[in-house]
């Protein structure tokens, strides 16, 4: 098959589908409704959808809900006989619940024929779209791909005096850290509370999931895990010496953060960097466009450091799932939108929107993409290292327990080993009671 044919086949399928629903759209004045959280990518999706409307006559409305109430509103809506939305852009953790509770439409027989899945990053497909992961059973399609990374004060790192002082102290050049040991050295070097300068800001917030998203990258890199995804056995894995060492190191880094370093959610970590006080800050790349606009060349971006050669990164972003609680004709419209959205020409438009991060591997590997923004290369280099928290139906119970116990370790209420021992038992009980553990 020629390269041209390979690239064009998804677009041709999409256009054929668009023609098939044109008559349906003409007789239905209600717009195709998508629910998403309130942030820049949702604005970009609304703008992009205008091209879909011009081509098909199908109006699209992207209804935005504040992050603080987004999850609650979505699942309250799913409690009704029908939903106001045709498509929901849902978190990866939701997919198990959506798949097993009759909330998401099963896309397994449709998606591989409508979208070129070989063009999508396999880690994104596994964690954002499949349930169970790796099964080939699809309940979502890629929308906004994301990963946790770091922003850093490029101007501080480039300062000749800082470079000279760092070289004298650590006998190596001052540069974005490649390993977690190097990360700690840089955090120590720049931590100057008397000057209101701090070494690092990490994700440690006790709300929804920020502490889990921040810590689990070290958990995996140190050789620990949340548990066996095949058997759901947790004890002996989450309470391992490797996991305790990871949490201990994570706690050590709290000493080099700003006030409240043990409880920084996404917004507070962002603020700690954009207020000009912190050398390095952990957050999702979705925040990078705003940082770049606000700080210009004072800010740079780097990929998650490694530990003993292992790099693991918390997955972010959301997938497009079709509500199983809307009429078939509306589900068909939703399919046409998804097929259109994931064609390569549309994805090339998507990446021009703030945080419109694609999963299309050809685009991600292109020099044009990597050089288009100061954060694109680090983002593209992150996707192959993505992993995710449990996405099973009881994810919320698992998440709440993890946030609590990890927080106790950071606060010094329990040692890292003791906190993880209790957490392992709680997680094992939750998974056993849910009938998942074998």
BALO-448194 format. One record per residue (C-alpha): residue number from 1; x, y, z; residue in one letter. Coordinates in nm, 3 decimals. Layout:
! BALO-448194
k;u;v;w;r
NUM;X;Y;Z;A $
...
//
This chain:
! BALO-448194
k;u;v;w;r
1;0.000;0.000;0.000;X $
2;0.138;0.342;-0.086;X $
3;0.211;0.600;0.183;X $
4;-0.045;0.831;0.022;X $
5;-0.316;0.563;0.046;X $
6;-0.228;0.491;0.408;X $
7;-0.255;0.854;0.506;X $
8;-0.573;0.925;0.313;X $
9;-0.778;0.617;0.394;X $
10;-0.900;0.747;0.736;X $
11;-0.998;1.079;0.579;X $
12;-1.191;0.905;0.300;X $
13;-1.377;0.690;0.550;X $
14;-1.458;1.002;0.748;X $
15;-1.592;1.188;0.445;X $
16;-1.807;0.890;0.349;X $
17;-1.951;0.888;0.699;X $
18;-2.013;1.261;0.692;X $
19;-2.216;1.226;0.374;X $
20;-2.422;0.950;0.532;X $
21;-2.534;1.170;0.819;X $
22;-2.587;1.493;0.630;X $
23;-2.956;1.425;0.590;X $
24;-2.990;1.334;0.957;X $
25;-2.819;1.655;1.059;X $
26;-3.048;1.867;0.846;X $
27;-3.352;1.737;1.029;X $
28;-3.207;1.768;1.376;X $
29;-3.156;2.121;1.509;X $
30;-3.001;2.009;1.837;X $
31;-2.623;2.049;1.827;X $
32;-2.388;1.762;1.894;X $
33;-2.303;1.826;2.258;X $
34;-1.964;1.757;2.414;X $
35;-1.896;1.797;2.785;X $
36;-1.545;1.882;2.897;X $
37;-1.372;2.064;3.179;X $
38;-1.324;2.439;3.168;X $
39;-0.979;2.507;3.025;X $
40;-0.793;2.613;2.711;X $
41;-0.814;2.280;2.519;X $
42;-1.193;2.291;2.542;X $
43;-1.186;2.638;2.387;X $
44;-0.966;2.500;2.111;X $
45;-1.200;2.208;2.047;X $
46;-1.494;2.445;2.012;X $
47;-1.301;2.657;1.762;X $
48;-1.189;2.352;1.566;X $
49;-1.541;2.210;1.551;X $
50;-1.651;2.504;1.339;X $
51;-1.478;2.337;1.045;X $
52;-1.676;2.018;1.111;X $
53;-1.997;2.220;1.110;X $
54;-1.905;2.389;0.782;X $
55;-1.844;2.050;0.620;X $
56;-2.146;1.866;0.758;X $
57;-2.406;2.114;0.876;X $
58;-2.387;1.950;1.220;X $
59;-2.351;2.215;1.490;X $
60;-2.124;2.131;1.783;X $
61;-2.143;2.271;2.134;X $
62;-1.857;2.216;2.380;X $
63;-2.008;2.268;2.723;X $
64;-1.740;2.350;2.980;X $
65;-1.764;2.269;3.352;X $
66;-1.516;2.384;3.621;X $
67;-1.264;2.114;3.707;X $
68;-1.372;2.119;4.072;X $
69;-1.719;1.988;3.986;X $
70;-1.661;1.822;3.650;X $
71;-1.646;1.460;3.765;X $
72;-1.948;1.499;3.995;X $
73;-2.162;1.660;3.725;X $
74;-2.074;1.395;3.465;X $
75;-2.165;1.100;3.685;X $
76;-2.478;1.272;3.816;X $
77;-2.582;1.308;3.452;X $
78;-2.513;0.940;3.391;X $
79;-2.761;0.863;3.668;X $
80;-3.042;0.987;3.442;X $
81;-3.221;0.789;3.174;X $
82;-3.056;1.004;2.906;X $
83;-2.763;1.243;2.914;X $
84;-2.753;1.599;2.785;X $
85;-2.417;1.525;2.626;X $
86;-2.350;1.298;2.332;X $
87;-1.975;1.287;2.395;X $
88;-1.790;1.325;2.724;X $
89;-1.418;1.394;2.736;X $
90;-1.339;1.176;3.036;X $
91;-1.040;1.111;3.257;X $
92;-0.853;0.784;3.210;X $
93;-0.958;0.665;3.555;X $
94;-1.325;0.685;3.453;X $
95;-1.299;0.432;3.175;X $
96;-1.342;0.120;3.389;X $
97;-1.658;0.256;3.543;X $
98;-1.788;0.380;3.209;X $
99;-1.722;0.045;3.044;X $
100;-1.867;-0.182;3.311;X $
101;-2.167;0.024;3.420;X $
102;-2.326;0.073;3.078;X $
103;-2.231;0.441;3.055;X $
104;-1.989;0.444;2.761;X $
105;-2.074;0.308;2.418;X $
106;-1.854;0.011;2.322;X $
107;-1.646;0.128;2.024;X $
108;-1.453;-0.196;1.970;X $
109;-1.617;-0.300;1.644;X $
110;-1.626;0.054;1.503;X $
111;-1.312;0.244;1.603;X $
112;-1.043;0.034;1.427;X $
113;-1.227;0.069;1.094;X $
114;-1.299;0.440;1.131;X $
115;-0.967;0.563;1.270;X $
116;-0.609;0.469;1.183;X $
117;-0.514;0.333;1.525;X $
118;-0.163;0.247;1.407;X $
119;-0.106;0.621;1.380;X $
120;-0.180;0.670;1.754;X $
121;0.070;0.640;2.037;X $
122;0.017;0.291;2.189;X $
123;0.049;0.411;2.550;X $
124;-0.226;0.667;2.493;X $
125;-0.450;0.403;2.336;X $
126;-0.387;0.161;2.622;X $
127;-0.459;0.400;2.908;X $
128;-0.707;0.648;2.758;X $
129;-0.907;0.424;2.528;X $
130;-0.897;0.054;2.624;X $
131;-1.056;-0.137;2.905;X $
132;-0.905;-0.353;3.029;X $
133;-0.576;-0.198;2.921;X $
134;-0.418;-0.387;2.633;X $
135;-0.736;-0.585;2.561;X $
136;-0.823;-0.418;2.231;X $
137;-1.168;-0.333;2.370;X $
138;-1.224;0.036;2.303;X $
139;-1.446;0.271;2.501;X $
140;-1.289;0.601;2.399;X $
141;-1.079;0.763;2.129;X $
142;-0.780;0.994;2.189;X $
143;-0.862;1.359;2.245;X $
144;-0.612;1.558;2.450;X $
145;-0.295;1.363;2.526;X $
146;-0.094;1.483;2.824;X $
147;0.195;1.394;3.049;X $
148;0.354;1.529;3.365;X $
149;0.681;1.713;3.311;X $
150;0.883;2.002;3.447;X $
151;0.917;2.370;3.376;X $
152;1.240;2.537;3.485;X $
153;1.390;2.885;3.509;X $
154;1.596;2.886;3.192;X $
155;1.730;3.232;3.275;X $
156;1.864;3.115;3.614;X $
157;2.022;2.809;3.455;X $
158;2.190;3.030;3.190;X $
159;2.325;3.287;3.435;X $
160;2.709;3.278;3.419;X $
161;2.747;3.330;3.795;X $
162;2.503;3.049;3.875;X $
163;2.672;2.818;3.625;X $
164;3.014;2.886;3.775;X $
165;2.894;2.834;4.134;X $
166;2.715;2.510;4.044;X $
167;3.021;2.375;3.860;X $
168;3.240;2.453;4.160;X $
169;3.002;2.276;4.400;X $
170;2.898;1.968;4.198;X $
171;3.179;1.937;3.941;X $
172;2.940;1.926;3.646;X $
173;2.758;2.177;3.428;X $
174;2.432;2.330;3.541;X $
175;2.161;2.185;3.315;X $
176;1.809;2.042;3.333;X $
177;1.850;1.725;3.542;X $
178;1.851;1.389;3.367;X $
179;1.828;1.179;3.685;X $
180;1.648;1.217;4.015;X $
181;1.984;1.244;4.196;X $
182;2.075;1.536;3.969;X $
183;1.730;1.684;4.031;X $
184;1.794;1.690;4.406;X $
185;2.133;1.859;4.355;X $
186;1.974;2.134;4.146;X $
187;1.692;2.179;4.399;X $
188;1.947;2.208;4.683;X $
189;2.154;2.456;4.485;X $
190;1.871;2.696;4.405;X $
191;1.693;2.670;4.742;X $
192;1.754;3.007;4.907;X $
193;1.457;3.085;5.133;X $
194;1.623;3.399;5.263;X $
195;1.611;3.533;4.906;X $
196;1.259;3.394;4.854;X $
197;1.396;3.149;4.601;X $
198;1.305;2.781;4.617;X $
199;1.443;2.468;4.459;X $
200;1.136;2.281;4.340;X $
201;0.757;2.256;4.351;X $
202;0.608;1.906;4.318;X $
203;0.251;1.780;4.291;X $
204;0.146;1.702;4.647;X $
205;-0.211;1.835;4.673;X $
206;-0.463;1.640;4.879;X $
207;-0.758;1.700;4.648;X $
208;-0.869;1.467;4.369;X $
209;-0.543;1.311;4.240;X $
210;-0.247;1.552;4.234;X $
211;-0.042;1.379;4.508;X $
212;-0.089;1.039;4.344;X $
213;0.004;1.179;4.002;X $
214;0.314;1.341;4.150;X $
215;0.441;1.046;4.354;X $
216;0.362;0.748;4.132;X $
217;0.632;0.851;3.883;X $
218;0.892;0.788;4.151;X $
219;0.713;0.475;4.272;X $
220;0.754;0.312;3.931;X $
221;1.103;0.450;3.866;X $
222;1.230;0.305;4.194;X $
223;1.091;-0.036;4.095;X $
224;0.769;-0.030;4.297;X $
225;0.412;-0.057;4.170;X $
226;0.050;-0.013;4.273;X $
227;0.000;-0.386;4.223;X $
228;-0.022;-0.661;3.965;X $
229;-0.266;-0.549;3.690;X $
230;-0.342;-0.911;3.599;X $
231;-0.417;-1.053;3.945;X $
232;-0.480;-0.725;4.134;X $
233;-0.242;-0.844;4.406;X $
234;-0.119;-0.539;4.596;X $
235;0.046;-0.666;4.913;X $
236;0.413;-0.732;4.860;X $
237;0.428;-0.477;4.579;X $
238;0.297;-0.143;4.702;X $
239;0.449;-0.210;5.045;X $
240;0.789;-0.308;4.905;X $
241;1.127;-0.162;5.013;X $
242;1.157;-0.001;4.669;X $
243;0.826;0.179;4.712;X $
244;0.923;0.298;5.059;X $
245;1.255;0.429;4.924;X $
246;1.071;0.620;4.652;X $
247;0.834;0.780;4.900;X $
248;1.123;0.861;5.131;X $
249;1.307;1.041;4.852;X $
250;0.990;1.224;4.749;X $
251;0.953;1.343;5.108;X $
252;1.314;1.462;5.117;X $
253;1.243;1.692;4.824;X $
254;0.976;1.872;5.029;X $
255;1.256;2.050;5.216;X $
256;1.347;2.242;4.899;X $
257;1.001;2.373;4.815;X $
258;0.810;2.690;4.895;X $
259;0.583;2.729;5.196;X $
260;0.315;2.459;5.187;X $
261;0.531;2.235;4.967;X $
262;0.365;1.921;5.106;X $
263;0.022;2.029;4.978;X $
264;0.055;2.181;4.631;X $
265;-0.220;2.102;4.385;X $
266;-0.188;2.174;4.013;X $
267;-0.278;2.540;4.050;X $
268;-0.044;2.601;4.343;X $
269;0.248;2.431;4.174;X $
270;0.182;2.646;3.868;X $
271;0.168;2.960;4.082;X $
272;0.493;2.872;4.258;X $
273;0.663;2.879;3.921;X $
274;0.490;3.167;3.746;X $
275;0.534;3.399;4.046;X $
276;0.905;3.379;3.974;X $
277;1.018;3.213;4.297;X $
278;1.087;2.849;4.207;X $
279;1.360;2.690;3.998;X $
280;1.172;2.378;3.884;X $
281;0.803;2.292;3.899;X $
282;0.619;1.969;3.822;X $
283;0.291;1.986;3.634;X $
284;0.106;1.862;3.329;X $
285;0.225;1.991;2.993;X $
286;-0.127;2.126;2.938;X $
287;-0.017;2.422;3.150;X $
288;0.296;2.482;2.941;X $
289;0.140;2.713;2.677;X $
290;0.022;2.949;2.949;X $
291;0.364;2.943;3.117;X $
292;0.538;3.018;2.788;X $
293;0.304;3.308;2.712;X $
294;0.350;3.456;3.060;X $
295;0.723;3.403;3.108;X $
296;0.868;3.390;2.757;X $
297;1.229;3.274;2.736;X $
298;1.266;3.283;3.115;X $
299;1.099;2.940;3.115;X $
300;1.218;2.610;2.974;X $
301;1.080;2.257;2.991;X $
302;1.225;1.913;3.050;X $
303;1.111;1.553;3.062;X $
304;1.076;1.352;3.384;X $
305;1.415;1.242;3.528;X $
306;1.523;0.877;3.547;X $
307;1.620;0.647;3.834;X $
308;1.859;0.363;3.754;X $
309;1.776;0.411;3.388;X $
310;1.399;0.389;3.441;X $
311;1.174;0.675;3.336;X $
312;0.803;0.658;3.410;X $
313;0.557;0.941;3.371;X $
314;0.202;0.999;3.490;X $
315;-0.048;0.990;3.208;X $
316;-0.271;1.289;3.158;X $
317;-0.531;1.399;2.911;X $
318;-0.871;1.263;2.827;X $
319;-1.046;1.050;2.568;X $
320;-1.364;1.104;2.367;X $
321;-1.635;0.863;2.487;X $
322;-1.987;0.840;2.346;X $
323;-2.276;0.825;2.589;X $
324;-2.461;0.494;2.584;X $
325;-2.766;0.686;2.705;X $
326;-2.845;0.888;2.393;X $
327;-3.039;0.773;2.083;X $
328;-2.858;0.575;1.816;X $
329;-2.882;0.857;1.563;X $
330;-2.696;1.089;1.799;X $
331;-2.436;0.821;1.864;X $
332;-2.383;0.803;1.489;X $
333;-2.325;1.177;1.473;X $
334;-2.077;1.146;1.757;X $
335;-1.889;0.874;1.567;X $
336;-1.863;1.097;1.262;X $
337;-1.717;1.376;1.472;X $
338;-1.458;1.146;1.629;X $
339;-1.357;1.000;1.292;X $
340;-1.319;1.352;1.152;X $
341;-1.128;1.479;1.455;X $
342;-0.865;1.204;1.437;X $
343;-0.776;1.244;1.069;X $
344;-0.421;1.372;1.032;X $
345;-0.517;1.704;0.865;X $
346;-0.748;1.789;1.154;X $
347;-0.488;1.680;1.411;X $
348;-0.241;1.917;1.247;X $
349;-0.491;2.193;1.319;X $
350;-0.554;2.061;1.670;X $
351;-0.188;2.103;1.770;X $
352;-0.210;2.476;1.690;X $
353;-0.457;2.518;1.977;X $
354;-0.332;2.580;2.332;X $
355;-0.252;2.236;2.482;X $
356;-0.406;2.066;2.181;X $
357;-0.164;1.779;2.226;X $
358;-0.208;1.497;1.978;X $
359;-0.143;1.123;2.005;X $
360;-0.053;1.104;1.634;X $
361;0.297;0.958;1.627;X $
362;0.392;1.098;1.286;X $
363;0.311;1.450;1.400;X $
364;0.487;1.403;1.734;X $
365;0.807;1.283;1.565;X $
366;0.817;1.563;1.310;X $
367;1.076;1.839;1.348;X $
368;0.804;2.089;1.264;X $
369;0.611;1.990;1.577;X $
370;0.915;1.962;1.803;X $
371;1.033;2.311;1.710;X $
372;0.692;2.480;1.703;X $
373;0.686;2.552;2.078;X $
374;0.949;2.540;2.357;X $
375;0.766;2.258;2.537;X $
376;0.679;2.035;2.239;X $
377;0.998;1.830;2.232;X $
378;0.980;1.744;2.602;X $
379;0.614;1.652;2.563;X $
380;0.679;1.430;2.261;X $
381;0.966;1.258;2.443;X $
382;0.736;1.179;2.735;X $
383;0.458;0.978;2.573;X $
384;0.636;0.644;2.539;X $
385;0.701;0.645;2.916;X $
386;0.339;0.700;3.021;X $
387;0.172;0.487;3.288;X $
388;-0.152;0.531;3.479;X $
389;-0.315;0.473;3.813;X $
390;-0.580;0.202;3.847;X $
391;-0.868;0.270;3.602;X $
392;-1.101;0.008;3.750;X $
393;-1.459;0.093;3.858;X $
394;-1.346;0.141;4.220;X $
395;-1.069;0.384;4.122;X $
396;-1.221;0.662;4.333;X $
397;-1.197;0.456;4.653;X $
398;-0.840;0.356;4.565;X $
399;-0.749;0.717;4.488;X $
400;-0.893;0.854;4.813;X $
401;-0.704;0.599;5.021;X $
402;-0.379;0.673;4.839;X $
403;-0.413;1.049;4.878;X $
404;-0.470;1.007;5.253;X $
405;-0.188;0.765;5.329;X $
406;0.071;0.933;5.108;X $
407;-0.022;1.262;5.271;X $
408;0.038;1.115;5.615;X $
409;0.388;1.020;5.507;X $
410;0.464;1.368;5.372;X $
411;0.327;1.526;5.690;X $
412;0.541;1.303;5.912;X $
413;0.241;1.136;6.073;X $
414;0.368;0.797;5.955;X $
415;0.695;0.672;5.813;X $
416;0.690;0.602;5.439;X $
417;0.708;0.226;5.506;X $
418;0.423;0.235;5.759;X $
419;0.203;0.450;5.535;X $
420;0.252;0.217;5.239;X $
421;0.188;-0.093;5.452;X $
422;-0.149;0.046;5.558;X $
423;-0.226;0.164;5.206;X $
424;-0.143;-0.175;5.056;X $
425;-0.386;-0.345;5.293;X $
426;-0.659;-0.091;5.219;X $
427;-0.611;-0.120;4.843;X $
428;-0.611;-0.499;4.864;X $
429;-0.937;-0.494;5.061;X $
430;-1.100;-0.252;4.812;X $
431;-1.002;-0.466;4.512;X $
432;-1.107;-0.788;4.685;X $
433;-1.445;-0.648;4.790;X $
434;-1.498;-0.534;4.430;X $
435;-1.442;-0.891;4.309;X $
436;-1.132;-0.797;4.110;X $
437;-0.852;-0.959;4.309;X $
438;-0.793;-1.325;4.223;X $
//
